Amino acid sequence: MSEQHEPAARAGASAPVPAPSPAPAPAAADLWASVDHLWTWLGANRSHVGREEMLLRIVKLSEEVGEVAQAVIGATGQNPRKGTTHTWEDVQAELCDVVITALVALRTLTPDAREVFTHHLNRVTQRSLGTDGATGGAHGAAGGADSAAGN
């Protein structure tokens, strides 16, 4: 029993008072608000400005993708010298870092990041899945995914 529930239990209460639910994390509440907060925080703590800042945020994606590769190698034990060093949860976290970094980089390029991303996602979805939303549009399911990754 948690300390919060012990006084009620000791006093003979019939049911412990449940702890209040934690507030949702900002990212869960609104992805784009979190992206804006991260972008603002980075802007306030930047060591570079202008074009250099923009380019460094985009290059940061390569670093994050490399960390995904490192986690996959570690999760599969592909380095015989190191063995298994990561879990698939580590891979998931690194993939999330790639997505976050990409969204912040997009926000660095345009204040309309949400609209740009939504428009592009709709375009890729339409191209990949077709007008009726069924899988296997003009390129097929795999072809559409490959095309989406290439754009």
C-alpha positions as YAML, in Angstrom:
chain: A
units: angstrom
residues:
- id: 1
  name: MET
  ca: [0.00, 0.00, 0.00]
- id: 2
  name: SER
  ca: [1.36, 3.48, -0.77]
- id: 3
  name: GLU
  ca: [1.88, 6.04, 1.95]
- id: 4
  name: GLN
  ca: [-0.98, 8.07, 0.51]
- id: 5
  name: HIS
  ca: [-3.40, 5.21, 1.17]
- id: 6
  name: GLU
  ca: [-2.07, 4.06, 4.56]
- id: 7
  name: PRO
  ca: [-3.86, 6.63, 6.79]
- id: 8
  name: ALA
  ca: [-7.24, 5.67, 5.34]
- id: 9
  name: ALA
  ca: [-6.47, 1.97, 5.76]
- id: 10
  name: ARG
  ca: [-5.31, 2.43, 9.34]
- id: 11
  name: ALA
  ca: [-8.37, 4.46, 10.22]
- id: 12
  name: GLY
  ca: [-10.58, 1.58, 9.10]
- id: 13
  name: ALA
  ca: [-11.90, 3.28, 5.98]
- id: 14
  name: SER
  ca: [-13.62, 0.91, 3.60]
- id: 15
  name: ALA
  ca: [-11.73, 1.96, 0.47]
- id: 16
  name: PRO
  ca: [-8.51, 3.89, 0.00]
- id: 17
  name: VAL
  ca: [-8.71, 7.24, -1.76]
- id: 18
  name: PRO
  ca: [-7.16, 6.85, -5.19]
- id: 19
  name: ALA
  ca: [-4.26, 9.08, -6.12]
- id: 20
  name: PRO
  ca: [-5.13, 11.71, -8.71]
- id: 21
  name: SER
  ca: [-4.23, 10.82, -12.27]
- id: 22
  name: PRO
  ca: [-1.06, 12.50, -13.45]
- id: 23
  name: ALA
  ca: [-1.48, 15.26, -16.00]
- id: 24
  name: PRO
  ca: [-0.73, 14.16, -19.55]
- id: 25
  name: ALA
  ca: [2.76, 14.93, -20.77]
- id: 26
  name: PRO
  ca: [2.95, 18.00, -23.02]
- id: 27
  name: ALA
  ca: [3.86, 15.83, -26.02]
- id: 28
  name: ALA
  ca: [0.77, 13.69, -25.48]
- id: 29
  name: ALA
  ca: [-1.41, 16.79, -25.18]
- id: 30
  name: ASP
  ca: [-0.25, 18.43, -28.41]
- id: 31
  name: LEU
  ca: [2.65, 17.29, -30.55]
- id: 32
  name: TRP
  ca: [2.99, 20.62, -32.32]
- id: 33
  name: ALA
  ca: [2.90, 22.65, -29.10]
- id: 34
  name: SER
  ca: [5.79, 20.49, -27.86]
- id: 35
  name: VAL
  ca: [7.67, 21.02, -31.13]
- id: 36
  name: ASP
  ca: [7.19, 24.79, -30.74]
- id: 37
  name: HIS
  ca: [8.39, 24.65, -27.11]
- id: 38
  name: LEU
  ca: [11.50, 22.69, -28.10]
- id: 39
  name: TRP
  ca: [12.16, 25.07, -31.00]
- id: 40
  name: THR
  ca: [11.83, 28.07, -28.68]
- id: 41
  name: TRP
  ca: [14.10, 26.47, -26.08]
- id: 42
  name: LEU
  ca: [16.75, 25.70, -28.70]
- id: 43
  name: GLY
  ca: [16.50, 29.26, -30.00]
- id: 44
  name: ALA
  ca: [17.05, 30.68, -26.54]
- id: 45
  name: ASN
  ca: [20.10, 28.45, -26.01]
- id: 46
  name: ARG
  ca: [21.68, 28.58, -29.44]
- id: 47
  name: SER
  ca: [25.34, 28.99, -30.16]
- id: 48
  name: HIS
  ca: [24.81, 29.64, -33.89]
- id: 49
  name: VAL
  ca: [22.41, 31.87, -35.79]
- id: 50
  name: GLY
  ca: [20.86, 32.22, -39.20]
- id: 51
  name: ARG
  ca: [21.70, 29.79, -41.96]
- id: 52
  name: GLU
  ca: [24.32, 27.98, -39.88]
- id: 53
  name: GLU
  ca: [21.77, 27.27, -37.14]
- id: 54
  name: MET
  ca: [19.30, 25.93, -39.70]
- id: 55
  name: LEU
  ca: [21.89, 23.69, -41.36]
- id: 56
  name: LEU
  ca: [23.12, 22.32, -38.04]
- id: 57
  name: ARG
  ca: [19.57, 21.38, -37.01]
- id: 58
  name: ILE
  ca: [19.15, 19.48, -40.28]
- id: 59
  name: VAL
  ca: [22.55, 17.78, -39.93]
- id: 60
  name: LYS
  ca: [21.50, 16.71, -36.41]
- id: 61
  name: LEU
  ca: [19.16, 14.26, -38.15]
- id: 62
  name: SER
  ca: [22.15, 12.28, -39.43]
- id: 63
  name: GLU
  ca: [23.44, 11.93, -35.90]
- id: 64
  name: GLU
  ca: [20.07, 10.69, -34.67]
- id: 65
  name: VAL
  ca: [19.71, 8.20, -37.55]
- id: 66
  name: GLY
  ca: [23.19, 6.91, -36.70]
- id: 67
  name: GLU
  ca: [22.00, 6.32, -33.15]
- id: 68
  name: VAL
  ca: [19.09, 4.25, -34.50]
- id: 69
  name: ALA
  ca: [21.57, 2.14, -36.47]
- id: 70
  name: GLN
  ca: [23.76, 1.73, -33.40]
- id: 71
  name: ALA
  ca: [20.75, 0.62, -31.33]
- id: 72
  name: VAL
  ca: [19.65, -1.90, -34.00]
- id: 73
  name: ILE
  ca: [23.17, -3.35, -34.15]
- id: 74
  name: GLY
  ca: [23.19, -3.50, -30.35]
- id: 75
  name: ALA
  ca: [19.73, -5.07, -30.14]
- id: 76
  name: THR
  ca: [20.63, -7.79, -32.63]
- id: 77
  name: GLY
  ca: [24.08, -8.44, -31.16]
- id: 78
  name: GLN
  ca: [25.73, -7.91, -34.54]
- id: 79
  name: ASN
  ca: [29.02, -6.73, -33.06]
- id: 80
  name: PRO
  ca: [30.68, -9.91, -31.74]
- id: 81
  name: ARG
  ca: [33.09, -7.87, -29.65]
- id: 82
  name: LYS
  ca: [30.24, -6.12, -27.78]
- id: 83
  name: GLY
  ca: [27.36, -8.60, -28.00]
- id: 84
  name: THR
  ca: [23.84, -7.44, -27.22]
- id: 85
  name: THR
  ca: [24.07, -3.89, -25.88]
- id: 86
  name: HIS
  ca: [20.61, -2.45, -26.61]
- id: 87
  name: THR
  ca: [16.96, -3.44, -26.45]
- id: 88
  name: TRP
  ca: [14.21, -2.94, -29.00]
- id: 89
  name: GLU
  ca: [12.84, -0.31, -26.62]
- id: 90
  name: ASP
  ca: [16.14, 1.54, -27.15]
- id: 91
  name: VAL
  ca: [15.50, 1.37, -30.91]
- id: 92
  name: GLN
  ca: [12.01, 2.76, -30.39]
- id: 93
  name: ALA
  ca: [13.38, 5.66, -28.32]
- id: 94
  name: GLU
  ca: [16.01, 6.44, -30.94]
- id: 95
  name: LEU
  ca: [13.38, 6.42, -33.70]
- id: 96
  name: CYS
  ca: [11.35, 8.87, -31.64]
- id: 97
  name: ASP
  ca: [14.43, 11.09, -31.37]
- id: 98
  name: VAL
  ca: [14.68, 11.06, -35.18]
- id: 99
  name: VAL
  ca: [11.04, 12.12, -35.53]
- id: 100
  name: ILE
  ca: [11.36, 14.87, -32.91]
- id: 101
  name: THR
  ca: [14.57, 16.17, -34.47]
- id: 102
  name: ALA
  ca: [12.99, 16.18, -37.93]
- id: 103
  name: LEU
  ca: [9.92, 18.07, -36.72]
- id: 104
  name: VAL
  ca: [12.03, 20.67, -34.91]
- id: 105
  name: ALA
  ca: [14.20, 21.04, -38.03]
- id: 106
  name: LEU
  ca: [11.05, 21.54, -40.11]
- id: 107
  name: ARG
  ca: [9.86, 24.15, -37.59]
- id: 108
  name: THR
  ca: [13.24, 25.86, -37.97]
- id: 109
  name: LEU
  ca: [12.62, 26.12, -41.73]
- id: 110
  name: THR
  ca: [9.07, 27.42, -41.46]
- id: 111
  name: PRO
  ca: [6.68, 28.70, -38.81]
- id: 112
  name: ASP
  ca: [3.99, 26.76, -40.72]
- id: 113
  name: ALA
  ca: [5.56, 23.37, -39.94]
- id: 114
  name: ARG
  ca: [2.24, 21.78, -38.93]
- id: 115
  name: GLU
  ca: [0.56, 22.79, -42.17]
- id: 116
  name: VAL
  ca: [3.56, 21.83, -44.31]
- id: 117
  name: PHE
  ca: [3.80, 18.42, -42.64]
- id: 118
  name: THR
  ca: [0.05, 17.76, -42.78]
- id: 119
  name: HIS
  ca: [-0.09, 18.71, -46.47]
- id: 120
  name: HIS
  ca: [2.88, 16.49, -47.29]
- id: 121
  name: LEU
  ca: [1.53, 13.57, -45.24]
- id: 122
  name: ASN
  ca: [-1.81, 13.84, -47.03]
- id: 123
  name: ARG
  ca: [-0.03, 13.91, -50.40]
- id: 124
  name: VAL
  ca: [2.10, 10.85, -49.58]
- id: 125
  name: THR
  ca: [-0.91, 9.00, -48.16]
- id: 126
  name: GLN
  ca: [-2.97, 9.80, -51.25]
- id: 127
  name: ARG
  ca: [-0.17, 8.75, -53.58]
- id: 128
  name: SER
  ca: [0.51, 5.56, -51.64]
- id: 129
  name: LEU
  ca: [-3.01, 4.44, -50.78]
- id: 130
  name: GLY
  ca: [-5.06, 6.00, -53.58]
- id: 131
  name: THR
  ca: [-8.27, 7.99, -53.38]
- id: 132
  name: ASP
  ca: [-10.35, 5.36, -51.60]
- id: 133
  name: GLY
  ca: [-7.77, 4.76, -48.86]
- id: 134
  name: ALA
  ca: [-7.37, 1.10, -49.84]
- id: 135
  name: THR
  ca: [-3.86, -0.28, -49.72]
- id: 136
  name: GLY
  ca: [-1.93, -0.89, -52.87]
- id: 137
  name: GLY
  ca: [-2.64, 2.34, -54.77]
- id: 138
  name: ALA
  ca: [-0.83, 3.17, -57.99]
- id: 139
  name: HIS
  ca: [2.55, 2.10, -56.56]
- id: 140
  name: GLY
  ca: [1.37, -0.76, -54.37]
- id: 141
  name: ALA
  ca: [1.77, -0.72, -50.62]
- id: 142
  name: ALA
  ca: [5.50, -1.32, -50.60]
- id: 143
  name: GLY
  ca: [6.17, 0.96, -53.55]
- id: 144
  name: GLY
  ca: [4.24, 3.76, -51.93]
- id: 145
  name: ALA
  ca: [6.15, 3.39, -48.70]
- id: 146
  name: ASP
  ca: [9.43, 3.37, -50.58]
- id: 147
  name: SER
  ca: [8.35, 6.45, -52.50]
- id: 148
  name: ALA
  ca: [7.34, 8.17, -49.28]
- id: 149
  name: ALA
  ca: [10.73, 7.44, -47.75]
- id: 150
  name: GLY
  ca: [12.45, 8.85, -50.81]
- id: 151
  name: ASN
  ca: [10.70, 12.20, -50.69]
...
